[in-house]
Amino acid sequence: MRILICTYSTASDIFATIPLAWALRSAGHEVLYAGGGDGMRECAKAGFPFVDLAPDVDLTEPFRRRAEQTNNSGQLVWYRGGVIEEPDVTSAVELFGELSDLVAPGAVSLARRWQPELVVSTDIQGSGPLVASLLSVPLVPISHLFALVPDMVERLRNVMAATYAEYGIAGVPPVVQPVRTTPLSMNPQRSSHLLMRHIPYNGSHLEVGSLPDWLLQEPRRRRVLLTLGTFVPKYGGLAVLPDLMEQLSAVDAEFVLALGDVDQAQIPPVPSNVRIEGWLPLNAVLGSCSAVVHHGGSGTTLAALCAGVPQIILAHGADQHFNAHAVATRGLGVATDKTRLTAELITETLASSELAKIAVEVREEIDAMPAPREIAARLEAIVE
């Protein structure tokens, strides 16, 4: 069957869907990605064709406008304190609805021409439910966020009411089977979602090429990965580095600083126990690590959970504060900020047998979740 996957062009949204797309393709189905923006090229790097639904539309403008309205120079922030409050949900849904409306014309045109028999969509991308309703085909919304909002699809439909009316869409998909990739113990929110094991896919190895020798060797001492993701470094996140280097030099560990595609001139001199790397697939590194320090993005948090390593999270924006709270509450990591990331805190995290024990527990919980191939078989059944 033909399967259309609708997503945003951000790495975290695309990467979350790739394992299921692989499972569906391996089962013999035709998979096509749809979204807007240059980031959709990540689909091609993973082996899938894609269609840019809005090649001439500035999809960053809604973010900039809201940041200006809130006097925020970086990321928008939701769910501080680990609580999903209605004003935050409303704010997020309004943003997602506006972004979805921008790609809606392209999504409708593509769906009418390509005629998919199943639509898979991240649950925060409203173009998926729109075209599934238009064609009256089953919809599978995937939630890859710890801040799970069970009725996200319905909320987006409501804020996109004018777009639905424009295309004369009054019905709903015949089947809606939501899927979630986050383990229940990290957010016990009950819903009708099928659980699907998160398989870490953190991007194509094309940028890396052959894995470096140091990564294939046993570390001489404990290794700690430090990453700020793809978004934070662009919005002042590198300002933490000078003070951080002084703290890292006092820790008996080897640090891998993975900063992606940033201007090397912005990186301060580093101590001898810090290795500077550009972009690295996190899942290729985390297996050799004893801990990870990161910004709290959902993809990075899930990759660390799958590796079973303790986490120190320096949340910056978006839903990262919620993720940090979930990690700390579950007992497998620490939520802090840049001013409190000290050599002592890192040393204590590395020494904590309790953090390590619970990190392994959650890894085993994830390992026991149904694999993407099992979910692919379930999805085949709902179309037949």
Residue pairs with C-beta under 8 A, 6 or more apart in sequence:
1 29
1 30
1 116
1 117
1 118
1 380
1 383
2 29
2 30
2 32
2 114
2 115
2 116
2 117
2 118
3 24
3 29
3 30
3 31
3 32
3 116
3 117
3 118
3 119
3 120
4 32
4 33
4 34
4 110
4 111
4 114
4 116
4 118
4 119
4 120
4 128
4 131
5 17
5 21
5 31
5 32
5 33
5 34
5 48
5 119
5 120
5 121
6 33
6 34
6 35
6 107
6 119
6 120
6 121
6 122
6 125
6 127
6 128
6 131
7 13
7 14
7 17
7 33
7 34
7 35
7 121
7 122
7 125
8 14
8 35
8 36
8 37
8 39
8 99
8 122
8 124
8 125
9 35
9 36
9 37
9 38
9 39
9 40
9 42
9 59
10 39
10 230
10 231
11 39
11 42
11 203
11 230
11 299
12 144
12 297
12 298
12 299
13 122
13 124
13 125
13 144
14 33
14 35
14 39
14 40
14 42
14 43
14 46
15 42
15 201
15 202
15 203
15 299
16 122
16 142
16 144
16 181
16 198
16 298
16 299
17 120
17 122
17 142
17 144
18 46
18 48
18 201
19 198
19 199
19 201
19 372
20 120
20 142
20 179
20 196
20 372
20 375
20 376
21 31
21 33
21 46
21 48
21 120
22 46
22 47
22 372
23 371
23 372
23 373
23 375
23 376
24 31
24 376
24 379
25 31
25 47
25 48
26 373
26 376
27 373
27 376
27 377
27 380
31 48
32 48
32 49
32 50
32 51
32 114
32 116
33 40
33 43
33 48
33 49
33 50
33 51
34 50
34 51
34 53
34 103
34 106
34 107
34 110
34 127
35 43
35 50
35 52
35 53
35 103
35 125
36 52
36 53
36 54
36 55
36 57
36 59
36 102
36 103
36 106
37 52
37 54
37 59
40 50
40 52
41 50
42 203
42 204
43 49
43 50
44 50
45 203
45 204
45 206
46 201
46 204
51 106
51 110
52 106
53 103
53 105
53 106
53 107
53 110
53 127
54 102
54 103
54 105
54 106
57 102
57 103
59 99
59 102
59 103
62 95
62 98
62 99
62 102
63 76
63 95
66 72
66 76
66 95
67 73
67 74
67 75
67 76
70 76
72 317
73 235
73 236
74 232
74 235
74 236
74 237
74 316
74 317
75 231
75 232
75 235
75 316
75 317
75 318
75 320
76 91
76 95
76 317
76 318
77 317
77 318
77 321
78 88
78 89
78 91
78 92
78 147
78 318
78 319
78 322
79 85
79 88
79 147
79 319
79 321
79 322
80 321
80 322
81 321
81 325
82 321
82 322
82 324
82 325
82 326
82 329
83 322
84 147
84 149
84 322
89 149
89 155
92 124
93 152
93 155
93 156
93 159
94 159
96 124
96 125
96 126
96 156
97 126
97 156
97 159
97 160
99 125
100 125
100 126
100 127
100 130
100 156
100 160
100 163
101 126
101 160
101 163
103 127
104 126
104 127
104 130
104 160
104 163
104 167
107 127
107 128
107 130
107 131
108 130
108 131
108 134
108 167
110 131
111 119
111 131
111 134
111 135
112 134
112 135
115 135
116 131
116 135
116 137
117 137
117 383
118 137
118 138
118 140
118 379
118 382
118 383
119 128
119 129
119 131
119 132
119 135
119 137
119 138
119 139
119 140
119 173
120 128
120 139
120 140
120 142
120 379
121 127
121 128
121 129
121 132
121 139
121 140
121 141
121 142
122 128
122 141
122 142
122 143
122 144
123 141
123 142
123 143
123 149
123 152
123 153
123 178
124 145
124 152
124 156
126 156
126 157
126 159
126 160
128 139
128 141
129 139
129 141
129 153
129 156
129 157
129 173
129 176
130 160
130 163
130 164
130 167
130 169
132 138
132 139
132 173
133 139
133 157
133 164
133 169
133 171
133 172
133 173
134 167
134 169
136 171
136 173
136 174
137 173
137 174
137 383
138 173
138 174
138 175
138 176
138 177
138 379
138 382
138 383
139 153
139 173
139 175
139 176
139 177
140 176
140 177
140 178
140 179
140 379
141 152
141 153
141 176
141 178
141 179
142 178
142 179
142 180
142 181
142 196
143 149
143 152
143 178
143 179
143 180
143 181
143 182
143 193
144 180
144 181
144 182
144 198
144 298
144 299
144 302
145 182
145 298
145 319
146 182
146 186
146 187
146 298
146 301
146 319
146 322
146 323
146 326
147 187
147 319
147 322
147 323
148 180
148 182
148 187
148 189
148 191
148 193
149 155
150 178
150 189
150 191
150 192
150 193
153 176
153 178
157 164
164 170
175 382
177 194
177 378
177 379
177 382
178 191
178 192
178 193
178 194
179 193
179 194
179 195
179 196
179 375
180 191
180 193
180 194
180 195
180 196
181 196
181 197
181 198
181 302
182 198
182 298
182 302
183 195
183 305
183 362
183 365
183 366
183 369
184 195
184 365
185 330
185 362
185 365
186 305
186 326
186 327
186 330
186 362
187 326
194 370
194 375
194 378
195 369
195 370
196 369
196 370
196 371
196 372
196 374
196 375
197 366
197 367
197 369
197 370
197 371
197 372
198 302
198 305
198 306
198 366
198 369
199 306
199 371
199 372
200 282
200 283
200 286
200 302
200 303
200 306
200 307
201 283
202 281
202 282
202 283
202 284
202 299
202 303
203 279
203 281
204 281
205 211
205 281
205 284
207 278
207 279
208 279
208 280
208 281
208 284
211 284
214 275
215 284
215 285
215 288
218 288
219 254
219 288
220 254
221 252
221 253
221 254
222 252
222 253
222 254
222 290
222 291
222 350
223 253
223 254
223 255
223 256
223 288
223 289
223 290
224 251
224 253
224 254
224 255
224 256
224 289
224 290
224 291
224 292
224 293
224 346
224 350
225 255
225 256
225 258
225 282
225 285
225 286
225 289
225 291
225 292
225 293
225 294
226 244
226 248
226 255
226 256
226 257
226 258
226 292
226 293
226 294
227 257
227 258
227 259
227 260
227 282
227 292
227 293
227 294
227 295
227 300
228 237
228 238
228 259
228 294
228 295
228 314
229 260
229 294
229 295
229 297
229 299
229 300
230 260
231 297
231 318
232 295
232 316
232 317
233 259
233 260
233 262
235 316
235 317
237 295
237 316
238 259
238 262
238 266
238 267
240 314
240 338
240 341
241 266
241 267
241 268
242 268
243 338
244 338
244 341
245 268
245 269
245 270
245 271
245 274
247 341
247 342
247 343
247 346
248 255
248 270
248 271
248 273
248 274
248 343
248 346
249 271
249 272
249 273
249 274
249 343
250 343
251 273
251 343
251 346
251 347
251 350
252 347
253 273
253 290
253 346
253 350
254 273
254 275
255 273
255 274
255 275
256 275
256 277
256 280
256 285
256 289
257 267
257 270
257 274
257 275
257 276
257 277
258 277
258 278
258 279
258 280
258 282
258 285
259 267
259 276
259 277
259 278
260 278
260 279
261 278
261 279
267 276
270 276
282 299
282 300
282 303
282 304
283 303
283 306
283 307
286 292
286 303
286 304
286 306
286 307
286 309
287 307
289 307
289 309
290 309
290 310
290 350
291 309
291 310
291 311
291 312
291 346
291 349
291 350
292 300
292 304
292 307
292 309
292 310
292 311
292 312
293 311
293 312
293 313
293 314
293 341
293 346
294 300
294 301
294 304
294 311
294 312
294 313
294 314
295 313
295 314
295 315
295 316
295 320
296 313
296 314
296 315
296 316
296 320
296 321
296 323
296 324
296 327
296 335
297 318
297 320
297 323
298 319
298 323
301 311
301 313
301 323
301 326
301 327
304 311
305 332
305 359
305 362
305 363
305 366
306 363
306 366
307 363
308 359
308 360
308 362
308 363
308 364
309 356
309 359
310 332
310 333
310 334
310 349
310 350
310 352
310 355
310 356
310 359
311 327
311 332
311 333
311 334
311 359
312 333
312 334
312 336
312 341
312 345
312 346
312 349
313 320
313 323
313 324
313 327
313 328
313 333
313 334
313 335
313 336
314 336
314 337
314 338
314 341
315 321
315 323
315 324
315 335
315 337
321 335
324 333
324 335
325 335
327 333
327 334
327 335
328 334
328 335
330 358
330 362
331 354
331 355
331 358
332 355
332 358
332 359
332 361
332 362
333 349
333 355
333 359
334 345
334 349
334 355
336 345
349 355
